[in-house]
Amino acid sequence: MRLSPDGAVLEHQIGGKDVAVRLALDGTTAEHEVATADRARACLNEGMIADLQALVRGVEASFPDDAGHDFQFAFEGARVHLLQRRAITR
């Protein structure tokens, strides 16, 4: 997904997914089969996208520059976490 600075969706492509990697209680990860009905479903809802956009705006305000950046993130329940921000490489 690619968003404009004002939060408009510029590009949105739902990827197929047949395996989900989930955190286990012991801190390891485990692979789980994704139900057929969920394989083409979007992973992020509108509220999650809005939360992600707010996170990106906050990071960009704290570290302003003119270069484009990729953001890697994860949701823990309803809470979004920034994992990494790096310059876009072409």
Secondary structure, 3 states (H helix, E strand, C coil): CEECCCCCEEECCCCCCCEEEEECCCCCEEEEECCHHHCCCCCCCHHHHHHHHHHHHHHHHHCCCCCCEEEEEEEECCEEEEEEEEECCC
